[in-house]
């Protein structure tokens, strides 16, 4: 683990990469179906890895007895379900050769990121021990992002 690195910072870096992939996808011409498909698949794969990291590595260390933390966790997990459903719908559009409108996804991702970065992750950063943080960062190293 990089000394003094916080979960908030590490996940913000991932969000930045994901957001840039989405913005790059949105700039691709409607007529370039090959690039649209390729970029969307890359974006979708990256987003799936990010959700996996959160759900399997970070969310499990939340304090289920802390009502605020638990409420935030439930909200984030519900948003993950919504994100996955939107991705499925967008993928279907691309399969039929149409460039999908990503406005709703973009809005949800940015709102979701804000909840994580301003609320949930800082809670974890302040509560978790250095060993717990080290365990999280050790697992993060195993997943190329």
N, C-alpha and C positions, 0 to 999 in steps of 0.2 A: 504494500500500500504506500502510496506517496504520502509522506508526512503531512498531516493537517488537511488533507483533501477531504472534502465533505461529500456526502451522498448527493446533496443538492447540486453541487458543482458538476459531479460526474454525470448525473442524469440530465442536467441542462445541456451539457455537451452533446448527448445523444439526441435530445429534442432538436437542437440546432441542425444536426445532420438530417434528421427526418424532415424537418420543416423545409430545408433547402431542396431535398429531393422532391417534395410536393410542389414547391414553387417552380422548379425546373420542369416538372411534368406539365404543369399548367401552361408553360410557355411553348410547348411543342405544338406544331400545326395540326389541325384536325385531319389534314390530308396525309400525315406521316404515320400511318398505322403501325409500322414496324417499330419506330422509335417510341411511339406511345405505349405499345405493349411492353417493350423492353424496360422502359423507365418505370412504368407502373409496377411491373413485376419486381424490379429492384426496390422500389419504394415499399411495396407490400411486404417483401421479405424482411427488410430492415425494420419496419414497424412491428412485424410479428416477433422478431427477435427482442425488440425493446419491451413489448408486452410480456413476453416470456420472462425476461430478466426481472421485471417488476413483480410479476405474479409468483415466480418460483424462488426468487432470491431476496427481494426487498419486502414485499408485503407480508410474508410469513413472520417477520420479526416485529410486526406491529403489536402493540399492547392491547389485547382484546378486552382488558378490564378498564381501559381508558375510553370513556364514552366519546370524547372528541375525536380521538384517533380512530376508533372503530367506525364512527359515522363517516369520517373522511375516507376511510378504506372502502366502505360499502359504496360510497358515491363513485370512487375511482374504478372499482370493479364493475359497477353498472355501466360506466362510460366505456370501459374496455369492451363490454358486450356490444354496445351501440357502435363503437368504432369498427369492430369486426363485421357487423351486419352491413354497415355502409360500404366497407371494402368489398364484401361479397357482391353487393349491388353494382358497384363501380366496375368490378371485374367482369360481371355479366355484360355491362354496356360495352366494354372493350372487346369482349368475345364476339359481340355482334357488329364490330367495326365502328362503333360510335365513341367519340371522345366524351367522357362523362363530365358532368358539372361537379366540381369538387368543393364548391363553396360551403356546403353544410359540413363536410368532413373537416375542412380547414378551420371553420369556426369552432367545431367540437374539439379538435386537437389543440388549438390555442387556448381555449378555456380550460381544458383538461390540464395542459402544461402549467397554466397559471395556478390552479389548485394544488398541483404537486409541488411546484417550486416555491410558492409563497406560504403554503400551509403544511402539507404532509411531510415533505422531506426535511424541512427545518425542525419539525417535531422530532423526527428520528435522529437527526444530527445532534440535537441537544440531549436526547435521552439515552441513546445507545452507548455502550462501553466501547473503548478503543478495540477490544478484541472482537466484538460483534461487527464493528465497521470493517476491521481487517478481514473477517470472514466474508463479508459482502464483496469487498474489493478483490479478494482472491478468486472468488467465483466469476466476477466480472472479467477478469483477465482471461478466463477460459473461453469466453464468447467473443469472437472477433466482431467488432462493430465498426 
